[in-house]
Amino acid sequence: MFEKVFKLSENNTSVKTELVAGLTTFMTMAYIIALNPNLLTNFDTGSALWNGVFMATCVASAIGMFSMAFLANKPFCLAPGMGLNSFFAVVVGNIVALTGMTYVASFQAALIIILVEGIIFVILSVFNVREKIVDSIPLGIRLGISPAIGLMLMNIGLGSNVGIYAEGNGFTTPFYVMRDFFGALTPAVLRTNMGDTGYATMILTVITMFVGLFTIVAMAKKGIKGAVLFGMLIASVVYWVGSFAFLHTNPFASLGTASFVPPVADMMQTTFFKFNFAGLAEIGWFTVITLVITFCVIDMFDTIGTLVGTASRAGMVDEEGNMPNMKEALLSDAIGTIVGSCTGTSTVTTFVESASGVEAGGRTGLTALTCGVLFLACMFIAPIAAIIPAAATSAALIYVGVLMLQGLQKVDFNDMDQMVPVSLMLIAMPISGSIGHAIGIGLISYTIMKVFGGHAKEVSVLTYIISALFLIKFFLAV
């Protein structure tokens, strides 16, 4: 059955490889299941809204991945996008301040913006507009997207994915591996800043991360299938043992009080088709239109960048950087976004962590289907997914990021029109944390260089339009 539906032989893969790839991707992006409701509800853990967003995250992600599996037959996995969810939370907060409505009512009003965005994307995808936008991106920039995403993954792995809250600063802001451990003047200074327990946690985190990373590297060099997954599992064991032995904490303690019953009633009460049209009208239509356009621009180029970059790494693009079934892949995230708005979460988009599953051998929609099933299962087993330490997933992100840097060898660094935009993307993506914004900077720089270099005719009309839209977004958008 799987062979007929997903064309496994044609894509040089197997059921076992695809299942392992799906599990690998799931482990690297499972953090979103708890983090998304945290961000969208201001960490109001245990509230009806938090539970509703938790359920919506599982359901919308799964349906987006099922669409990717059966419509596009690609191994890319989807979930509510990071950055977009934070922006959504800010929008909800602004609606509260502007209208005086409750947070829940404001949340329900903001969901309409996501619904409109999803509908627009479905229309653009059906009529191939989004695919034409992909085609309009110059080849040099397309080639640079994959390595730029690689740097972004490494930055996530060594940074935001492993933030450690410690008593040294009253648990107010996290300490990070790269900035605070490797950036410390001396170990003694860091220990003083973090406190004994925080410093011990940092040491265990660093050890776990690098045990996982070099385990993955060693297994990959020997050609062992599922090296990324095995590396994460071994790293997890190291962290669990270290927690018992050195931190004197039980990493499985949360399982004792965890609930395995899906909070369906809370979702039905707070977020399921709970669109507050009256509340949205109070915001003002100009503001609403501006927000819809902003969400569309960010999401469109985040998704395009992830698809192009990851597909390039997997060898799924032709010599001109085009990916087969791009239309269907773009349609899948539009469907996920509509489902997300109806169930209660922000924009659903293709996750950059899909690269870990691709590296594990995932080449077809069976990878996405596997990950989607696991997301649905998390309605029941979320507490189990939560005990996988962040340091273990960081090992996978760093490894995949390093591999994606190989794409730089395809960029012609003797051509300034390629070198400058790609170089700017390489630094902009990890620093801004936005794939879309980095591509925008690359397109703007490419367009300006061509115009002032006397080659304005070499720039397509669509590239001019996209560059202008990004300039408006960066400098003029309210």
Order of alpha helices (4+ residues) and beta strands (2+ residues): alpha-alpha-alpha-alpha-beta-alpha-alpha-alpha-alpha-alpha-alpha-alpha-alpha-alpha-alpha-alpha-alpha-beta-alpha-alpha-alpha-alpha-alpha-alpha
